[in-house]
Amino acid sequence: MVSRVIPVDDFDLVIFGATGDLAHRKILPGLYRRFVAGQIPKTAQIIGAARTEQDDDAFRAEAKAAIVEFGKVDEGSDTLADFLRHLGYVSIDAKGDGGWDELKSRMRAGAIHAFYFSVAPSLFGDLAEHLARFGIADDHTRIVVEKPFGRDLASAHALNAVLREHFKEEQIYRIDHYLGKETVQNLMAVRFANILFEPLWKSEYVDHVQITVAETVGVAGRGSYYDKSGAIRDMVQNHMMQLLCLIAMEPPYHFDPDAVRDEKLKVIRALEPLEPGDIVRGQYQATEDAPGYTDDAENPASRTESYVALKVRISNWRWQGTPFYLRTGKKLRARTSEIAITFKEPPHSIFDDEGGPKANELVIRLQPNEGMNLKVMIKEPGPGGMRLTQVPLDMSFADALGDDGTDMPDAYERLIMDVIRGNQTLFMRGDEVEAAWAWTDPIIEAWEGSKIRPEPYDAGSSGPEEALRLMHRDNRRWREIRA
């Protein structure tokens, strides 16, 4: 299978924070891959902007080093040399007036103008204000903002208000790279482009849903930031909430940005408040070979969670009675992200086989090895009677696309191209963000007021024992965490 590449219109893209880690690891290598694929016009312009004083050639050398390292590109590539000619650089003072006139002089009339705020949220307001005051932005300008979108409802509301002082909602692209993953988009295709699943996609047939985002790394190197955040702010309120919405949402009337986001918002607003017994917090412990969370965070008294498990209920007709179990954590057994929809067992078995039919399960793998796996019951091969066995119908996107799947765009590549197209379907709307915080805030406030420390768990495990009991109380089990 060969994916179609549809070129975008001519654009000027300004990357604020272009000397930072995200630009080096994701944005610049992603843009280069889109250039190689033929999606970026030969006239497009990519301008780096940051405090560092340097000229175009110095920034091109910096970008080249990043693309070679993180994009695994031959530094002698002629295509890379062609791409670098599209790059320029302006030294910008985000809080002052330096560099803004030069940036304005580089923007071309007739091109799409997009601005990527790859900076701390505290600078969003300054950048938005300067773009407006210096006449760089207009009614067709698009801005891309990275998470975190606040740390609670009040700060998220304030952040949205600052951006809306200078830009309309349809100009603001709140990026969540999980929504750019091929499998996440295929989740919508599987549900709404096939009659097979949608009639079964409700509490009558679905026993429960598990969403897992597990990481093997700890918080070393970013402990001071993470200790002010924790797993629920870092992962649940944004990434996992969006995955939950895509699974649980009603079919939109059309694959239209606001139609899709309207349905996601309905899911968030239907979430029931959590009971104390529906939440487990954990914190990885030190081993002989590695430090624990409090060491990595440099805060021995820290009560910040590096792991969280939740049992979530949705109060609507489709999902009443079907629990959604969410878990995410650091220093776990394997790096994996997946959604598992477990269907109910058949109400009656006609077979004498011991144990009978097992529940069907649809597993959507987000990382690694993006793909889908449907477990079904079949007859065990051989002449020994009607014995049943469960087998997977497995589709790896790498296999489906041929070769090793390296032609699949990274999430950032896809999302940046959507910004240029003006397609907001895979971006969060302001009211979505605020609704997610409105549900999350009481959970965090209850934790902070309880003074209870998170449950300890061993690095390399599946999390704290209490998380296992969360499922066992419902006669269910977590899926094994494995790559």
C-alpha positions as MATLAB code, in Angstrom:
seq = 'MVSRVIPVDDFDLVIFGATGDLAHRKILPGLYRRFVAGQIPKTAQIIGAARTEQDDDAFRAEAKAAIVEFGKVDEGSDTLADFLRHLGYVSIDAKGDGGWDELKSRMRAGAIHAFYFSVAPSLFGDLAEHLARFGIADDHTRIVVEKPFGRDLASAHALNAVLREHFKEEQIYRIDHYLGKETVQNLMAVRFANILFEPLWKSEYVDHVQITVAETVGVAGRGSYYDKSGAIRDMVQNHMMQLLCLIAMEPPYHFDPDAVRDEKLKVIRALEPLEPGDIVRGQYQATEDAPGYTDDAENPASRTESYVALKVRISNWRWQGTPFYLRTGKKLRARTSEIAITFKEPPHSIFDDEGGPKANELVIRLQPNEGMNLKVMIKEPGPGGMRLTQVPLDMSFADALGDDGTDMPDAYERLIMDVIRGNQTLFMRGDEVEAAWAWTDPIIEAWEGSKIRPEPYDAGSSGPEEALRLMHRDNRRWREIRA';
ca = [
       0.000    0.000    0.000;
       1.385    3.399   -0.987;
       0.138    6.505    0.792;
      -0.883    9.470   -1.325;
       1.016   12.710   -0.807;
      -1.070   15.832   -1.362;
       1.057   19.009   -1.508;
       0.014   21.965    0.621;
      -0.178   25.582   -0.484;
       2.756   27.952   -0.243;
       3.488   28.989    3.343;
       5.716   30.912    5.718;
       6.138   28.978    8.977;
       7.798   30.717   11.925;
       9.024   28.463   14.726;
       9.372   30.385   17.982;
      11.772   28.451   20.198;
      13.569   27.073   17.135;
      16.768   26.378   19.098;
      14.910   24.245   21.647;
      14.639   20.508   22.123;
      11.208   20.027   20.516;
      12.260   21.879   17.364;
      15.430   19.798   17.122;
      13.858   16.418   17.844;
      10.485   16.678   16.142;
       9.600   19.830   14.220;
      12.633   20.266   11.957;
      13.119   16.526   11.179;
       9.368   16.259   10.535;
       9.377   19.179    8.106;
      12.346   17.679    6.313;
      10.503   14.381    5.848;
       7.509   16.229    4.391;
       9.909   18.040    2.053;
      11.397   14.732    0.909;
       7.887   13.372    0.343;
       7.138   16.295   -1.975;
       4.445   17.794    0.234;
       6.172   21.126    0.915;
       6.223   23.602   -1.992;
       9.607   24.640   -3.391;
       8.792   28.241   -2.476;
       7.902   27.601    1.181;
       9.838   29.440    3.864;
      10.639   28.185    7.380;
      11.928   30.813    9.782;
      13.475   29.988   13.128;
      13.011   32.564   15.875;
      14.617   32.568   19.330;
      16.670   34.712   21.703;
      19.985   33.326   20.448;
      21.951   35.785   18.308;
      22.900   34.043   15.062;
      22.467   34.418   11.307;
      20.714   32.252    8.713;
      23.786   30.123    8.000;
      24.387   29.356   11.673;
      20.771   28.287   12.113;
      20.956   26.115    8.990;
      24.011   24.384   10.438;
      22.156   23.857   13.714;
      19.098   22.513   11.878;
      21.272   20.225    9.777;
      22.868   18.700   12.873;
      19.420   18.117   14.420;
      17.989   16.508   11.272;
      21.036   14.266   10.862;
      20.862   13.146   14.499;
      17.135   12.786   15.071;
      15.972   12.210   11.498;
      18.795    9.726   10.826;
      19.724   11.464    7.573;
      23.037   11.358    5.708;
      24.671   14.734    6.304;
      25.950   14.754    2.716;
      22.449   14.386    1.262;
      21.701   16.747   -1.640;
      18.029   16.746   -0.613;
      18.984   17.932    2.857;
      21.031   20.746    1.310;
      17.980   21.731   -0.784;
      15.754   21.746    2.296;
      18.155   23.888    4.327;
      17.952   26.625    1.685;
      14.323   27.125    2.731;
      15.386   27.985    6.295;
      16.079   31.409    7.752;
      16.486   32.856   11.209;
      15.519   35.967   13.163;
      16.688   36.766   16.682;
      13.553   37.704   18.647;
      12.963   39.280   22.033;
       9.616   37.769   23.073;
       9.059   40.387   25.768;
      10.645   43.348   23.986;
      10.690   44.964   20.550;
      13.896   43.468   19.189;
      13.639   41.492   15.933;
       9.959   41.992   15.214;
      10.392   44.475   12.357;
      12.851   42.110   10.689;
      10.444   39.200   11.087;
       7.670   41.257    9.496;
       9.924   42.093    6.539;
      10.471   38.401    5.866;
       6.781   37.484    5.685;
       5.578   37.181    2.094;
       2.269   38.487    0.841;
       0.009   35.763   -0.540;
       1.578   32.911    1.466;
      -0.130   31.163    4.380;
       1.344   32.513    7.624;
       1.673   30.070   10.521;
       3.448   30.571   13.842;
       4.500   27.643   16.036;
       4.793   28.606   19.729;
       7.362   26.000   20.788;
       8.023   27.939   23.984;
       6.866   28.028   27.609;
       3.161   28.923   27.996;
       4.209   32.016   29.971;
       5.383   33.513   26.649;
       2.214   32.769   24.647;
       0.614   36.082   25.543;
       3.749   38.089   24.719;
       4.140   36.432   21.337;
       0.456   36.889   20.467;
       0.558   40.553   21.509;
       3.709   41.307   19.482;
       2.419   39.549   16.362;
      -0.663   41.752   16.515;
       1.083   45.024   17.505;
       3.711   44.815   14.775;
       1.105   44.017   12.121;
       2.561   40.566   11.388;
      -0.637   38.637   12.077;
      -3.918   39.052   10.231;
      -7.320   37.350   10.190;
      -5.892   34.399    8.251;
      -2.869   33.784   10.474;
      -2.633   30.435   12.292;
      -0.857   29.890   15.598;
       0.164   26.520   17.057;
       0.467   26.196   20.831;
       2.040   23.307   22.709;
       0.844   21.851   25.997;
       0.585   22.322   28.900;
      -2.603   24.313   28.364;
      -2.624   25.580   31.929;
      -2.241   23.591   35.148;
      -5.860   23.935   36.282;
      -9.164   25.373   35.082;
      -8.378   28.937   36.157;
      -4.999   29.061   34.383;
      -6.383   27.357   31.268;
      -9.203   29.899   31.129;
      -6.711   32.749   31.518;
      -4.456   31.299   28.810;
      -7.355   30.949   26.388;
      -8.431   34.511   27.161;
      -4.946   35.863   26.391;
      -4.817   34.093   23.031;
      -8.340   35.183   22.115;
      -7.447   38.828   22.698;
      -5.542   38.707   19.413;
      -6.747   35.606   17.562;
     -10.087   34.008   16.814;
     -10.703   30.462   18.042;
     -10.490   29.108   14.489;
      -6.945   30.512   14.231;
      -5.670   28.712   17.352;
      -4.296   25.157   16.957;
      -3.723   23.456   20.328;
      -1.495   20.555   19.389;
      -1.622   17.114   21.021;
       0.725   14.778   19.178;
      -1.268   11.698   20.236;
      -4.070   12.801   17.930;
      -1.653   12.811   14.985;
      -0.831    9.123   15.296;
      -1.958    6.960   12.402;
      -3.728    4.503   14.687;
      -5.733    7.190   16.487;
      -7.131    8.400   13.195;
      -7.748    4.823   12.119;
      -9.830    4.400   15.268;
     -12.302    6.860   13.763;
     -12.131    5.105   10.392;
     -12.752    1.689   11.965;
     -15.753    3.002   13.887;
     -17.405    5.224   11.334;
     -16.398    3.792    7.942;
     -17.305    0.161    8.721;
     -20.695   -1.187    9.723;
     -18.972   -4.077   11.525;
     -18.205   -2.382   14.866;
     -20.508    0.588   15.323;
     -23.646   -1.455   16.190;
     -21.616   -3.201   18.937;
     -19.921   -0.026   20.222;
     -22.057    0.441   23.353;
     -22.608   -0.858   26.856;
     -24.902   -3.648   25.708;
     -21.945   -5.396   24.065;
     -18.781   -3.810   25.534;
     -17.745   -5.118   28.955;
     -15.035   -2.520   29.595;
     -12.328   -0.414   27.971;
      -8.678   -0.101   29.033;
      -6.390    2.752   27.999;
      -2.720    2.304   28.878;
       0.187    4.695   28.350;
       3.283    3.145   29.932;
       6.831    4.486   29.864;
      10.105    2.868   30.909;
      11.902    6.150   31.608;
      11.740    8.094   34.848;
      11.684   11.857   35.343;
      15.448   12.378   35.653;
      16.467   15.548   33.850;
      13.002   17.092   34.095;
      12.177   16.280   37.699;
      11.675   19.879   38.832;
       9.062   20.423   36.086;
       7.362   17.057   36.530;
       7.144   17.410   40.296;
       4.861   20.426   39.798;
       2.750   18.446   37.350;
       2.399   14.721   38.010;
       0.868   11.995   35.887;
      -2.673   13.327   35.849;
      -1.676   16.784   34.634;
       1.045   15.487   32.315;
      -0.927   12.688   30.634;
      -4.516   12.146   31.791;
      -5.961   15.629   31.402;
      -4.823   15.883   27.777;
      -3.538   12.800   25.917;
      -5.629   10.140   27.631;
      -8.719   12.341   27.807;
      -8.552   12.767   24.038;
      -8.225    9.013   23.477;
     -11.181    8.419   25.793;
     -13.250   10.922   23.813;
     -12.465    9.329   20.457;
     -13.536    5.905   21.748;
     -16.691    7.093   23.480;
     -17.972    9.875   21.215;
     -21.149    9.666   19.155;
     -20.842    9.678   15.347;
     -20.503   13.297   14.189;
     -22.779   14.419   11.383;
     -19.697   14.944    9.181;
     -15.914   14.632    9.423;
     -15.703   18.323   10.141;
     -13.487   19.952   12.803;
     -16.269   21.449   14.904;
     -18.604   18.474   14.415;
     -15.941   16.089   15.739;
     -14.970   18.381   18.609;
     -18.606   18.963   19.581;
     -19.009   15.212   20.118;
     -15.783   14.974   22.130;
     -16.940   17.808   24.352;
     -20.194   15.950   25.079;
     -18.173   12.982   26.360;
     -16.107   15.138   28.735;
     -19.221   16.780   30.106;
     -20.812   13.346   30.671;
     -17.933   12.078   32.837;
     -19.084   11.250   36.363;
     -17.105   12.632   39.321;
     -14.654   10.028   40.611;
     -15.172    8.232   43.911;
     -12.140    7.918   46.245;
     -11.929    4.170   45.553;
     -11.730    4.779   41.795;
      -8.271    6.384   41.941;
      -4.827    4.910   42.575;
      -1.689    7.023   42.697;
       1.800    5.554   42.624;
       5.437    6.612   42.856;
       8.377    4.499   41.649;
      10.923    3.506   44.260;
      14.705    3.417   44.263;
      16.511    0.167   43.464;
      20.134   -0.914   43.916;
      20.842    0.239   40.369;
      18.628    3.294   39.921;
      17.265    6.238   41.914;
      13.616    6.543   42.876;
      11.172    9.274   41.997;
      11.999   11.512   44.955;
      15.699   11.320   44.004;
      14.985   12.199   40.375;
      12.683   15.039   41.448;
      15.227   16.222   44.045;
      12.398   16.467   46.555;
      12.474   13.833   49.348;
       9.051   14.919   50.625;
       7.358   14.850   47.219;
       3.799   13.499   47.092;
       3.578   13.888   43.298;
       2.407   10.765   41.477;
       4.488    9.150   38.727;
       1.657    6.644   38.145;
      -2.099    6.960   38.171;
      -4.934    4.501   37.510;
      -8.568    5.571   37.255;
     -11.941    3.922   36.856;
     -14.047    6.310   34.805;
     -17.784    6.210   34.138;
     -19.692    8.038   31.406;
     -23.286    9.004   32.153;
     -25.048    8.661   28.837;
     -27.212    6.112   27.062;
     -24.382    4.571   25.055;
     -21.986    3.868   27.915;
     -24.025    3.621   31.113;
     -22.641    0.647   33.056;
     -19.445    0.213   31.027;
     -16.334    1.313   32.949;
     -13.270    2.855   31.304;
      -9.998    2.047   33.068;
      -7.119    4.458   32.481;
      -3.530    4.008   33.642;
      -0.255    5.740   32.912;
       3.092    5.765   34.622;
       6.859    6.160   34.550;
       9.470    3.421   35.048;
       7.075    0.623   34.083;
       7.834   -2.751   32.526;
       7.679   -1.674   28.887;
       7.031    1.351   26.715;
       3.614    0.919   25.208;
       0.428    2.842   24.478;
      -2.750    0.980   23.635;
      -6.521    1.006   23.792;
      -8.243   -2.311   24.462;
     -12.000   -2.729   23.975;
     -13.160   -5.946   25.657;
     -16.535   -7.162   24.454;
     -18.894   -9.228   26.569;
     -18.860  -12.990   26.386;
     -21.626  -14.745   24.440;
     -24.720  -15.088   26.652;
     -24.867  -18.845   26.008;
     -22.297  -21.356   24.766;
     -23.386  -24.226   22.520;
     -19.998  -25.910   22.862;
     -18.953  -28.491   25.423;
     -15.345  -27.325   25.274;
     -14.042  -26.674   28.763;
     -14.071  -22.966   29.517;
     -16.253  -22.092   26.534;
     -15.819  -19.041   24.312;
     -13.739  -16.149   25.580;
     -14.552  -12.489   25.102;
     -13.561  -10.829   21.850;
     -11.072   -8.025   22.247;
     -10.077   -5.204   19.907;
      -6.645   -3.783   20.742;
      -5.451   -0.568   19.120;
      -1.683   -0.130   19.494;
      -0.421    3.447   19.399;
       3.214    2.664   20.160;
       5.384    0.847   19.434;
       4.409   -0.957   16.195;
       1.207    0.930   15.446;
      -1.625   -1.339   14.423;
      -4.784   -3.178   15.419;
      -5.449   -6.646   16.742;
      -8.834   -8.356   17.003;
      -9.045  -11.524   19.100;
     -11.663  -14.016   17.903;
     -12.573  -17.611   18.762;
     -11.987  -20.390   16.229;
     -11.877  -24.166   16.235;
      -8.513  -25.516   17.294;
      -6.952  -27.232   14.233;
      -6.949  -31.019   14.202;
      -9.337  -33.987   14.297;
      -9.811  -34.044   18.074;
     -13.330  -32.688   18.210;
     -14.675  -29.174   18.604;
     -12.078  -27.519   20.811;
     -11.999  -23.737   20.817;
      -8.991  -21.454   20.814;
      -8.553  -17.706   20.684;
      -6.448  -16.251   17.867;
      -5.552  -12.698   16.853;
      -6.426  -11.115   13.542;
      -3.405   -8.837   13.503;
      -2.763   -5.806   11.311;
       0.530   -4.029   11.735;
       0.644   -0.756    9.801;
       4.289   -1.450    9.002;
       3.262   -4.696    7.264;
       0.213   -3.151    5.618;
       2.222   -0.260    4.200;
       5.016   -2.508    2.981;
       8.725   -2.451    3.751;
       9.264   -1.419    7.371;
       6.572    1.214    7.624;
       9.087    4.067    7.736;
       7.078    5.988    5.128;
       4.346    6.599    7.706;
       4.446   10.256    8.745;
       5.274   11.049   12.348;
       2.439   12.653   14.307;
       4.092   16.090   14.224;
       4.514   15.894   10.443;
       0.829   15.224    9.914;
      -0.334   17.855   12.377;
       1.882   20.635   11.013;
       0.611   19.923    7.500;
      -2.945   20.098    8.864;
      -2.157   23.550   10.258;
      -1.065   24.703    6.803;
      -4.247   23.241    5.322;
      -6.361   24.954    7.960;
      -7.823   21.658    9.205;
      -8.486   21.739   12.965;
     -10.078   18.285   13.307;
      -7.121   16.833   15.223;
      -6.594   19.882   17.438;
      -8.278   20.713   20.745;
     -10.774   23.529   21.020;
     -10.644   25.910   23.962;
     -13.886   24.689   25.533;
     -12.613   21.081   25.358;
      -9.504   22.035   27.312;
     -11.484   23.878   29.952;
     -14.055   21.078   30.306;
     -11.241   18.550   30.833;
      -9.760   20.722   33.589;
     -13.181   21.190   35.175;
     -13.412   17.400   35.588;
      -9.771   16.947   36.641;
      -9.465   19.804   39.153;
     -11.550   18.176   41.948;
      -9.415   15.027   41.715;
      -6.193   17.001   42.149;
      -7.666   19.170   44.918;
      -8.746   16.070   46.840;
      -5.244   14.606   46.608;
      -3.546   17.801   47.663;
      -5.871   18.116   50.637;
      -5.520   14.511   51.810;
      -1.767   14.553   52.574;
      -1.688   10.850   51.616;
       1.484    9.723   49.878;
       1.271    7.794   46.593;
       1.513    3.992   46.707;
       5.092    2.757   46.141;
       5.884    0.500   43.182;
       9.033   -1.131   41.870;
      10.710    0.211   38.761;
      10.181   -2.244   35.919;
       6.852   -3.469   37.324;
       3.279   -2.900   36.125;
       2.596   -0.348   38.858;
       1.391   -0.446   42.464;
      -0.520   -3.425   43.860;
      -3.489   -1.211   44.665;
      -3.995   -0.663   40.924;
      -4.377   -4.426   40.467;
      -6.999   -4.464   43.216;
      -8.869   -1.659   41.453;
      -9.574   -4.131   38.651;
      -9.866   -7.261   40.813;
     -12.731   -5.733   42.767;
     -14.666   -5.747   39.480;
     -13.542   -9.313   38.599;
     -11.381   -7.958   35.798;
      -7.650   -7.816   35.114;
      -5.331   -5.302   33.542;
      -3.766   -6.378   30.283;
      -0.107   -7.257   30.584;
       2.219   -4.330   29.883;
       4.596   -5.396   27.143;
       6.244   -3.856   24.102;
];
